[in-house]
């Protein structure tokens, strides 16, 4: 069976969630891999939510907000746009492919765009494969799992 | 009545916390007067077997500093947990990993290779690297092997209280010691488990005397690159200051002196990840809306991981670099 990525989506209430809704009511087909969470604004997405998602088993995180200039709160989407490049850089430093985090602008009328974004992102993550994080939780039975692999000291 | 017993231990740490305890000046006499010191490797000659011989829960208070990164650290952490009524993660290493925790950005083999073979200052013509066993005329000696990942004390054993700081400030230690003596002497109730002692709930910014007004940064700089204004918020001058993601309690010493907060007092209440908070704080001062310009400004930060997680890598949400 092929790998089905788990995507956590943060969709802005004013544009992207409505866009996703439109995709649904218009019977547009897209992969069921994304679980969407409605947030009031893409600027509401604390980078901690993203780290938390990866920590808890997401293979990819998708954030969708209003197009630049269209934010319901004037500049929440710009705040988001400033956070993502730094978050991606830190993911890269942590050995996690920064492509697993994606920011897209989807307006309320762009059901088709939403369909394309989710389809494309799912395909991309399918190619990247599952995100496996090791040594995330301390295991008293194997306090140093790596030592079992016999690190050379000599 | 017998005196309450006190133990102090160091695991993966620099010894600064031990010095900080001695640095509480004349209060140290109260400590010596009130407590019976039963174990303190840095300052007194007790052995592990002395602790092993004690009854469970016979040590009233253990101040444990240092992170957990080898079998010895972990064994003693478990031992002291069993023997202590109150186990306190003392200082940044024990509570959040601190500088040793930055080893989580590498793997064990890489650290050993760099330290003993590759670093420019290494002179090691015989290629000697650390061994866990060595044969001497008297027999074989073993030392504990380093782990691949550094953990904090609360991640490995059950911890009652946390005293943050690298090291905790002497006035805060003195206050904690006074409070403990008061509780034990007068039979008062202990604070709820998990309480952070000797610090505030708020952030370093709350104690910072600098003015905050405009937030328009087009380039991040390091302290040696600019003449630092003595009154204005350091972040607004383009310096990466970890104050917004750091617990107050130090008295804002560094920022008052013109040095950006490095984050040694750990996470403020209700914050789970220093890096995530710092991304938000940094993003809020960037003066750009164009994606390329944003990228350019962000790229002027030399080392976001080492800067944001300098003290809390081991307790960060993603814990370590994923090496494959």
Contacts between the chains, C-beta under 8 A, distances in Angstrom:
chain1	res1	chain2	res2	distance
A	46	B	276	6.1
A	46	B	280	6.4
A	47	B	273	7.8
A	47	B	275	7.3
A	47	B	276	4.0
A	47	B	277	8.0
A	47	B	279	4.3
A	47	B	280	6.4
A	48	B	272	5.9
A	48	B	273	4.9
A	48	B	276	3.6
A	48	B	277	7.2
A	48	B	317	6.9
A	50	B	276	7.6
A	51	B	273	5.8
A	51	B	275	7.5
A	51	B	276	5.7
A	51	B	316	7.7
A	51	B	317	4.1
A	51	B	318	5.5
A	52	B	272	7.8
A	52	B	317	6.0
A	54	B	318	6.6
A	55	B	317	5.1
A	55	B	318	6.1
A	68	B	289	6.5
A	75	B	289	7.9
A	78	B	289	5.0
A	79	B	283	6.1
A	79	B	284	6.9
A	81	B	289	7.3
A	81	B	291	6.5
A	81	B	294	6.3
A	82	B	283	3.8
A	82	B	284	7.7
A	82	B	286	4.9
A	82	B	288	7.3
A	82	B	294	5.3
A	82	B	298	7.8
A	83	B	279	5.2
A	83	B	280	6.3
A	83	B	283	4.4
A	85	B	291	7.7
A	85	B	294	5.8
A	85	B	295	5.1
A	85	B	298	4.9
A	86	B	279	5.0
A	86	B	282	6.4
A	86	B	283	6.6
A	86	B	298	5.0
A	86	B	301	7.5
A	86	B	304	6.3
A	87	B	279	5.6
A	89	B	298	6.8
A	89	B	304	6.2
A	90	B	275	6.0
A	90	B	279	7.3
A	90	B	304	5.5
A	90	B	305	6.0
A	90	B	308	7.7
A	93	B	105	7.3
A	93	B	304	7.1
A	93	B	305	4.6
A	93	B	321	7.0
A	94	B	305	7.3
A	94	B	318	5.4
A	94	B	320	7.6
A	94	B	321	5.3
A	94	B	322	6.3
A	95	B	321	4.6
A	95	B	322	3.5
A	95	B	323	6.0
A	95	B	324	7.3
A	96	B	318	7.5
A	96	B	322	6.1
A	132	B	322	7.8
A	133	B	318	7.1
A	133	B	319	7.9
A	133	B	322	6.0
A	134	B	322	6.7
A	135	B	148	6.8
A	135	B	149	4.4
A	135	B	319	6.2
A	135	B	320	5.5
A	136	B	318	7.4
A	136	B	319	5.3
A	138	B	151	5.2
A	138	B	155	4.6
A	138	B	156	5.5
A	140	B	156	7.5
A	143	B	71	7.3
A	143	B	74	5.6
A	143	B	147	6.7
A	143	B	151	7.9
A	143	B	156	7.5
A	144	B	71	7.8
A	144	B	145	7.6
A	144	B	147	4.0
A	144	B	148	6.0
A	144	B	149	7.3
A	145	B	148	7.5
A	146	B	107	7.3
A	146	B	108	6.3
A	146	B	147	7.3
A	146	B	148	3.5
A	146	B	149	7.5
A	147	B	145	6.3
A	147	B	147	7.0
A	147	B	148	7.2
A	151	B	108	5.3
A	151	B	109	5.3
A	151	B	112	7.7
A	151	B	148	7.5
A	152	B	109	7.0
A	153	B	112	7.2
A	153	B	129	5.9
A	153	B	130	6.1
A	153	B	131	5.5
A	153	B	132	6.2
A	153	B	145	7.5
A	154	B	129	6.5
A	154	B	131	7.2
